């Protein structure tokens, strides 16, 4: 989408459609033609209520009114929703050019939503079946607005939101197109484009390094696993400790020997969404040239049933790293595989002595039951880090909700024959999964984001289409831009 910034009246724009946000009981300053149309409306037709839309026609243009609700209750998320609804409505009308009036403080939220709402995964649709999209949006700011500063805000927001859509593109691809080797190829191309350092550990390197967890999970597939490492140096201090972003990327999760029900198993192509979010975040970090040292680590595997699969009852020895802290795992359920892959990836991150580790994973169905699809679970060992993440979630609309990680949950994953078992049962599933990961972290500040309910959506949202959401990219970038 092309974005134009002007500080002239929206009614000076000769475009097919104009968009006005309206609060409840607000009197709109519009030309006489539209004023006469508005006078004829009843409050039932349009009152300015949150998410309410009304399209008015004149001979030359459309006027789309979008409700924001009460003035005192305006939030960035309401601006995002209103913008997304407007962009989608214009697209259904086949309108490719429009203008919108924004206050400067609404600018980043509206730009985010416009770009996210314009996205739709159509790679495998017939060219004749492609969706209409708004191609140019003119943003009308107040006359006294600083256009140079506004353009900088737009450029920064575009870099982040385009990275979220990049993550959505990969997450939406099916497992016959994207498997661990291909995901590694995406990382290599990203490194070349963004001047990142890229290291890929293939099966041979994983065997040499003793990455028993990721190898076990990938053992049933004809597609070998990979550990993908991207590194960004944005600080002149060569000794600066990195921030580690760790992503789970199960390119497909059948459940393995403990096979899943067939219903909705197609959605398991989205089980790579945590890894895709890390790719998107690394792209945006490089684009914005943040003054940080960041490493992105992605554990990529395909969990399939076969004669070579790992089995319930197996004992798996995870990556021990340079500090020789291997963990033995009693496998009770091969469908609790993501935590095993993440364990190896977190152990790899730990040996880099990072200042913090943040992992993202579509880890548990229990999180979907607990929080639905409107927030990700947040657990960890460091309250300040978790509070920073929660604040970023509120600012970006990628909300997080804290869940406990008490000793009782750690006790539930103790094994009689190994260090830990890979499931603590149905009760408290989000917390026992996090307790498993905590075994690998040590005392490094760490936060775990269970994005199982937020990584994709099966229904249209105001500024998101069905499919992958890119959850985590905008959240992480907000956190890192405010990192101290």
C-alpha positions as CSV (number, residue, x, y, z in Angstrom):
1,X,0.0,0.0,0.0
2,X,1.2,3.5,-0.9
3,X,0.8,6.1,1.8
4,X,0.7,9.8,1.1
5,X,0.9,12.5,3.8
6,X,-0.7,16.0,3.3
7,X,-1.8,18.8,5.6
8,X,-4.6,20.0,3.5
9,X,-8.4,19.4,3.9
10,X,-9.7,15.9,3.0
11,X,-12.4,17.6,1.0
12,X,-9.7,19.1,-1.3
13,X,-8.7,15.5,-2.3
14,X,-10.3,14.4,-5.6
15,X,-10.5,10.7,-4.8
16,X,-13.2,8.0,-5.1
17,X,-13.6,7.8,-1.3
18,X,-13.1,9.8,1.8
19,X,-13.0,8.4,5.4
20,X,-14.0,10.3,8.5
21,X,-13.8,9.0,12.1
22,X,-16.7,10.1,14.3
23,X,-17.3,10.0,18.0
24,X,-20.7,9.7,19.5
25,X,-22.7,12.9,19.4
26,X,-20.0,14.6,17.4
27,X,-21.0,17.3,14.9
28,X,-19.0,16.8,11.7
29,X,-17.7,19.8,9.7
30,X,-18.4,18.6,6.2
31,X,-19.4,20.4,2.9
32,X,-23.0,21.3,2.4
33,X,-23.8,18.4,0.2
34,X,-22.8,15.8,2.9
35,X,-24.3,18.0,5.6
36,X,-27.7,17.7,4.0
37,X,-27.3,14.0,3.8
38,X,-26.3,13.7,7.5
39,X,-29.3,15.8,8.6
40,X,-31.6,13.1,7.2
41,X,-30.0,10.3,9.2
42,X,-31.5,8.9,12.4
43,X,-29.3,7.8,15.3
44,X,-30.2,4.2,14.5
45,X,-28.6,4.7,11.1
46,X,-25.4,6.2,12.5
47,X,-24.6,7.5,15.9
48,X,-20.8,7.2,15.9
49,X,-20.8,4.1,18.1
50,X,-17.6,2.0,18.2
51,X,-17.1,-0.1,15.0
52,X,-20.2,1.4,13.3
53,X,-19.9,2.2,9.6
54,X,-22.0,4.2,7.2
55,X,-21.4,4.9,3.5
56,X,-22.8,8.1,1.9
57,X,-22.8,8.6,-1.8
58,X,-22.6,11.8,-3.9
59,X,-22.2,12.1,-7.6
60,X,-18.4,12.5,-7.3
61,X,-17.2,10.5,-4.3
62,X,-18.1,8.2,-1.4
63,X,-18.0,9.4,2.2
64,X,-17.4,6.6,4.7
65,X,-18.2,7.4,8.3
66,X,-16.5,5.2,10.9
67,X,-17.6,5.2,14.6
68,X,-15.0,5.5,17.4
69,X,-17.5,5.5,20.3
70,X,-17.2,8.0,23.2
71,X,-14.4,10.5,23.0
72,X,-13.1,9.8,26.5
73,X,-12.9,6.1,25.7
74,X,-10.7,6.3,22.6
75,X,-7.7,3.9,22.6
76,X,-5.1,3.0,20.1
77,X,-6.8,-0.3,19.5
78,X,-10.1,1.4,18.7
79,X,-8.2,3.5,16.1
80,X,-6.7,0.3,14.7
81,X,-10.1,-1.4,14.5
82,X,-11.8,1.6,12.9
83,X,-9.1,1.9,10.3
84,X,-9.1,-1.8,9.5
85,X,-12.9,-1.8,9.1
86,X,-12.7,1.1,6.7
87,X,-9.9,-0.4,4.6
88,X,-11.8,-3.7,4.3
89,X,-15.1,-2.0,3.5
90,X,-13.4,0.1,0.7
91,X,-11.8,-3.1,-0.7
92,X,-15.2,-4.8,-0.9
93,X,-16.4,-1.8,-3.0
94,X,-13.4,-2.2,-5.3
95,X,-12.1,1.3,-4.3
96,X,-8.3,1.5,-4.7
97,X,-7.7,5.1,-3.7
98,X,-9.0,6.9,-0.6
99,X,-8.2,9.7,1.9
100,X,-8.6,9.7,5.7
101,X,-8.4,12.4,8.3
102,X,-6.1,11.6,11.3
103,X,-4.7,13.4,14.3
104,X,-0.9,13.0,14.7
105,X,-1.3,10.7,17.7
106,X,-3.6,8.4,15.7
107,X,-1.0,8.1,12.9
108,X,1.0,5.0,13.8
109,X,-2.0,3.0,14.9
110,X,-4.0,3.8,11.7
111,X,-1.0,3.0,9.5
112,X,-0.4,-0.3,11.3
113,X,-4.1,-1.3,10.8
114,X,-4.2,-0.1,7.1
115,X,-1.2,-2.3,6.2
116,X,-2.4,-5.3,8.2
117,X,-6.0,-5.0,6.9
118,X,-4.8,-4.8,3.3
119,X,-3.0,-8.2,3.7
120,X,-4.7,-11.4,2.4
121,X,-2.9,-14.6,1.5
122,X,-3.7,-15.2,-2.2
123,X,-0.6,-17.0,-3.4
124,X,-2.5,-20.0,-4.6
125,X,-5.7,-18.3,-5.8
126,X,-6.4,-17.9,-9.5
127,X,-5.5,-14.5,-10.8
128,X,-9.1,-13.9,-11.6
129,X,-10.0,-14.6,-8.0
130,X,-7.6,-12.2,-6.3
131,X,-9.2,-9.9,-3.8
132,X,-9.6,-6.1,-4.4
133,X,-7.3,-4.0,-2.2
134,X,-6.9,-0.4,-1.3
135,X,-3.7,0.6,-3.1
136,X,-3.2,4.3,-2.1
137,X,-4.2,6.0,1.1
138,X,-3.8,9.7,1.5
139,X,-3.5,10.7,5.1
140,X,-4.8,14.2,5.9
141,X,-3.1,15.7,8.9
142,X,-3.8,19.1,10.6
143,X,-2.5,22.2,8.8
144,X,0.2,22.8,11.5
145,X,1.4,19.1,11.5
146,X,5.1,18.5,11.1
147,X,5.1,16.5,7.9
148,X,8.8,15.5,8.2
149,X,8.2,14.0,11.7
150,X,5.0,12.3,10.5
151,X,6.9,10.7,7.5
152,X,9.5,9.3,10.0
153,X,6.7,7.8,12.1
154,X,5.1,6.3,9.0
155,X,8.4,4.9,7.7
156,X,9.1,3.3,11.1
157,X,5.6,1.8,11.3
158,X,5.7,0.5,7.8
159,X,9.0,-1.3,8.5
160,X,7.5,-3.1,11.5
161,X,4.1,-3.9,10.0
162,X,5.6,-5.1,6.7
163,X,7.8,-7.4,8.8
164,X,4.6,-8.7,10.5
165,X,3.1,-9.4,7.1
166,X,6.3,-11.1,6.0
167,X,6.0,-13.4,9.0
168,X,2.3,-14.0,8.0
169,X,3.4,-14.9,4.5
170,X,5.7,-17.7,5.7
171,X,3.3,-18.9,8.4
172,X,0.5,-19.3,5.9
173,X,2.5,-21.5,3.6
174,X,1.6,-25.2,3.9
175,X,3.9,-28.0,5.1
176,X,4.5,-29.4,1.6
177,X,6.0,-26.0,0.6
178,X,7.7,-25.0,3.9
179,X,9.6,-27.6,5.9
180,X,12.7,-27.1,8.0
181,X,15.2,-26.9,5.1
182,X,13.0,-24.4,3.3
183,X,12.6,-22.3,6.5
184,X,16.3,-22.2,6.8
185,X,16.5,-21.0,3.2
186,X,14.1,-18.1,4.1
187,X,16.5,-17.2,7.0
188,X,19.5,-17.2,4.7
189,X,17.8,-14.9,2.2
190,X,16.7,-12.6,5.0
191,X,20.3,-12.5,6.3
192,X,21.6,-11.5,2.9
193,X,19.0,-8.8,2.5
194,X,19.3,-7.4,6.0
195,X,23.1,-7.8,6.6
196,X,22.5,-10.4,9.4
197,X,24.8,-13.2,10.4
198,X,23.2,-16.6,9.7
199,X,24.2,-20.0,11.0
200,X,22.2,-23.2,10.1
201,X,22.8,-26.4,11.9
202,X,21.6,-29.3,9.7
203,X,21.1,-32.9,10.9
204,X,24.8,-33.8,10.8
205,X,25.7,-30.7,12.9
206,X,22.8,-31.3,15.3
207,X,24.1,-34.9,15.8
208,X,27.6,-33.7,16.4
209,X,26.5,-31.1,18.8
210,X,24.2,-33.4,20.7
211,X,20.9,-31.7,20.1
212,X,18.9,-34.8,21.2
213,X,15.6,-33.0,21.7
214,X,15.2,-31.5,18.2
215,X,16.6,-34.7,16.6
216,X,14.1,-36.9,18.5
217,X,11.1,-34.7,17.5
218,X,12.2,-34.7,13.8
219,X,13.1,-38.4,13.7
220,X,9.8,-39.5,12.2
221,X,9.9,-37.2,9.2
222,X,11.6,-37.5,5.9
223,X,12.4,-33.8,6.3
224,X,15.4,-33.3,8.6
225,X,15.3,-30.7,11.4
226,X,17.3,-27.5,11.5
227,X,18.5,-25.1,14.2
228,X,18.4,-21.6,12.6
229,X,20.4,-18.8,14.1
230,X,20.3,-15.1,13.0
231,X,22.4,-12.5,14.6
232,X,22.2,-8.7,14.5
233,X,24.9,-6.4,15.8
234,X,23.6,-2.9,16.1
235,X,25.8,-1.7,19.0
236,X,29.4,-0.6,18.7
237,X,30.2,-2.4,21.9
238,X,31.7,-5.8,20.8
239,X,31.1,-7.2,24.3
240,X,27.4,-6.2,24.5
241,X,25.3,-9.1,25.8
242,X,22.6,-10.1,23.3
243,X,18.9,-10.3,23.7
244,X,17.8,-13.8,22.6
245,X,14.5,-14.3,20.8
246,X,13.7,-18.0,20.5
247,X,10.9,-19.4,18.3
248,X,9.3,-22.7,17.9
249,X,8.9,-23.7,14.3
250,X,7.1,-27.1,13.9
251,X,6.5,-26.8,10.1
252,X,3.9,-29.5,10.6
253,X,2.7,-31.2,13.8
254,X,0.8,-34.4,13.3
255,X,1.3,-35.3,17.0
256,X,3.7,-38.1,16.0
257,X,2.9,-41.5,17.4
258,X,0.5,-39.8,19.8
259,X,-1.4,-38.6,16.7
260,X,-3.8,-35.8,16.8
261,X,-7.5,-36.0,15.7
262,X,-8.0,-35.3,12.0
263,X,-10.3,-32.4,12.7
264,X,-8.5,-29.1,12.2
265,X,-5.1,-30.9,11.8
266,X,-4.7,-28.8,8.7
267,X,-4.2,-25.8,11.0
268,X,-0.9,-27.4,12.3
269,X,0.9,-25.7,9.4
270,X,0.7,-22.7,11.8
271,X,2.7,-24.5,14.4
272,X,5.8,-22.7,13.0
273,X,4.3,-19.3,13.9
274,X,6.7,-18.6,16.8
275,X,9.7,-19.1,14.5
276,X,8.1,-17.0,11.8
277,X,7.6,-14.2,14.4
278,X,11.3,-14.3,15.2
279,X,12.1,-14.0,11.5
280,X,9.8,-11.0,11.1
281,X,11.2,-9.4,14.3
282,X,14.8,-9.8,13.0
283,X,13.8,-8.2,9.7
284,X,12.3,-5.2,11.4
285,X,15.2,-4.9,13.9
286,X,17.7,-4.7,11.0
287,X,15.5,-2.3,9.0
288,X,15.2,0.1,12.0
289,X,18.9,-0.3,12.9
290,X,18.2,-0.6,16.6
291,X,21.2,0.0,18.8
292,X,21.1,-3.5,20.3
293,X,22.7,-6.9,19.9
294,X,20.0,-9.5,19.2
295,X,20.1,-13.1,18.3
296,X,17.1,-15.0,16.8
297,X,17.1,-18.8,17.4
298,X,14.6,-21.0,15.7
299,X,14.1,-24.7,16.3
300,X,12.6,-26.2,13.1
301,X,11.3,-29.7,12.8
302,X,8.4,-31.7,11.4
303,X,6.6,-34.1,13.9
304,X,5.4,-37.1,11.9
305,X,4.5,-40.8,12.8
306,X,6.7,-43.4,11.1
307,X,8.9,-46.4,11.9
308,X,11.7,-44.0,12.9
309,X,9.6,-41.8,15.2
310,X,10.4,-41.2,18.8
311,X,7.9,-43.0,21.0
312,X,6.0,-42.6,24.3
313,X,8.3,-44.1,27.0
314,X,11.5,-43.0,25.2
315,X,14.3,-41.2,27.2
316,X,15.7,-38.2,25.3
317,X,18.8,-36.3,26.2
318,X,18.7,-32.6,25.3
319,X,21.5,-30.3,24.2
320,X,23.9,-29.7,27.0
321,X,25.8,-26.8,25.6
322,X,29.2,-25.6,26.7
323,X,28.1,-25.6,30.4
324,X,27.5,-29.3,30.2
325,X,24.0,-29.0,31.7
326,X,22.1,-31.8,29.8
327,X,18.5,-32.5,30.7
328,X,17.0,-36.0,30.3
329,X,13.4,-36.2,29.3
330,X,10.9,-39.0,29.8
331,X,8.6,-38.8,26.8
332,X,5.0,-39.5,27.8
333,X,3.3,-37.9,24.8
334,X,4.9,-37.3,21.4
335,X,2.4,-34.5,20.8
336,X,4.1,-32.4,23.6
337,X,7.0,-31.9,21.2
338,X,7.3,-28.2,21.0
339,X,8.8,-27.8,24.5
340,X,11.4,-30.5,23.6
341,X,12.5,-28.5,20.5
342,X,12.4,-25.2,22.5
343,X,14.5,-26.8,25.3
344,X,17.4,-27.4,22.9
345,X,17.0,-23.9,21.4
346,X,16.9,-22.2,24.8
347,X,20.0,-24.2,26.0
348,X,21.8,-22.9,22.9
349,X,20.7,-19.4,23.7
350,X,21.8,-19.8,27.3
351,X,25.4,-20.5,26.4
352,X,25.6,-17.1,24.7
353,X,25.0,-15.5,28.1
354,X,22.2,-13.2,27.0
355,X,20.8,-10.4,29.1
356,X,17.4,-11.9,28.5
357,X,15.6,-14.7,26.7
358,X,12.1,-14.4,25.2
359,X,10.6,-17.4,23.6
360,X,7.4,-17.5,21.4
361,X,5.6,-20.8,20.8
362,X,2.2,-22.1,19.8
363,X,2.8,-24.4,22.7
364,X,-0.5,-25.6,24.4
365,X,-4.1,-26.0,23.6
366,X,-4.6,-25.3,27.3
367,X,-3.7,-21.7,26.6
368,X,-6.5,-21.4,24.1
369,X,-8.9,-22.8,26.7
370,X,-7.7,-20.4,29.3
371,X,-7.5,-17.2,27.3
372,X,-9.3,-17.8,24.0
373,X,-7.9,-16.1,21.0
374,X,-7.6,-12.5,22.3
375,X,-4.4,-12.8,24.5
376,X,-1.3,-14.9,24.7
377,X,-0.1,-16.4,27.9
378,X,2.9,-14.8,29.7
379,X,5.1,-16.7,32.1
380,X,8.7,-16.4,33.2
381,X,11.2,-15.8,36.0
382,X,11.6,-12.0,35.9
383,X,8.8,-9.6,36.9
384,X,10.3,-6.5,35.3
385,X,10.7,-8.2,32.0
386,X,7.2,-9.5,32.1
387,X,5.8,-6.1,33.0
388,X,7.7,-4.5,30.0
389,X,6.2,-7.2,27.7
390,X,2.7,-6.6,29.1
391,X,3.1,-2.8,28.5
392,X,4.2,-3.5,24.9
393,X,1.2,-5.8,24.5
394,X,-1.2,-3.0,25.6
395,X,0.4,-0.5,23.3
396,X,0.4,-2.8,20.2
397,X,-2.9,-4.6,20.8
398,X,-0.9,-7.9,21.0
399,X,-2.0,-8.5,24.5
400,X,-0.5,-10.8,27.1
401,X,-1.9,-12.2,30.3
402,X,0.3,-13.5,33.2
403,X,-0.1,-17.0,34.4
404,X,1.6,-18.6,37.4
405,X,4.8,-20.6,37.4
406,X,4.8,-21.9,41.0
407,X,6.9,-24.8,42.3
408,X,3.8,-27.0,42.3
409,X,3.8,-26.9,38.5
410,X,7.5,-27.8,38.4
411,X,6.8,-30.7,40.7
412,X,4.2,-32.0,38.2
413,X,6.8,-32.6,35.5
414,X,9.3,-34.5,37.7
415,X,10.0,-37.9,36.4
416,X,10.7,-41.1,38.3
417,X,13.3,-42.3,35.7
418,X,14.6,-39.0,34.1
419,X,15.1,-35.4,35.1
420,X,11.7,-34.3,33.8
421,X,8.8,-35.7,31.8
422,X,7.4,-33.9,28.8
423,X,3.8,-33.5,30.1
424,X,2.3,-32.9,33.5
425,X,-1.2,-33.9,32.5
426,X,-4.2,-31.8,31.5
427,X,-4.5,-29.7,34.6
428,X,-2.5,-26.5,34.4
429,X,-1.1,-27.4,31.0
430,X,0.2,-23.9,30.2
431,X,2.1,-23.6,33.4
432,X,3.5,-27.2,33.4
433,X,4.7,-26.6,29.8
434,X,6.5,-23.4,31.0
435,X,7.9,-25.3,33.9
436,X,9.5,-27.7,31.5
437,X,11.2,-24.8,29.6
438,X,12.3,-23.2,32.9
439,X,14.6,-26.2,33.4
440,X,16.8,-24.9,30.6
441,X,16.9,-21.2,31.4
442,X,18.8,-21.1,34.7
443,X,18.9,-17.6,36.3
444,X,18.8,-15.6,33.0
445,X,15.8,-13.2,32.8
446,X,13.3,-15.1,30.7
447,X,9.8,-14.7,29.4
448,X,7.7,-17.4,27.7
449,X,4.9,-16.3,25.4
450,X,2.3,-19.1,24.6
451,X,0.8,-17.8,21.4
452,X,-1.3,-20.9,20.6
453,X,-4.6,-18.9,20.6
454,X,-3.3,-15.7,18.9
455,X,-0.9,-16.9,16.1
456,X,-3.8,-17.5,13.6
457,X,-7.5,-16.7,13.4
458,X,-10.3,-18.7,11.8
459,X,-12.5,-15.6,11.5
460,X,-12.2,-12.2,10.0
461,X,-11.0,-9.5,12.5
462,X,-11.3,-5.7,12.0
463,X,-7.7,-5.5,10.7
464,X,-6.8,-9.1,10.3
465,X,-7.8,-11.6,7.7
466,X,-8.3,-15.3,8.3
467,X,-5.0,-17.2,8.7
468,X,-1.7,-16.2,10.2
469,X,-1.7,-13.0,12.3
470,X,2.0,-12.3,12.6
471,X,1.5,-12.1,16.4
472,X,4.6,-11.2,18.3
473,X,6.5,-9.1,15.7
474,X,4.9,-5.7,16.6
475,X,5.0,-6.7,20.3
476,X,8.8,-7.5,20.2
477,X,9.6,-4.4,18.2
478,X,7.8,-2.2,20.7
479,X,9.7,-3.9,23.6
480,X,13.1,-3.5,21.8
481,X,12.6,0.1,20.8
482,X,12.0,0.8,24.5
483,X,14.7,-1.4,25.8
484,X,16.9,-0.1,28.6
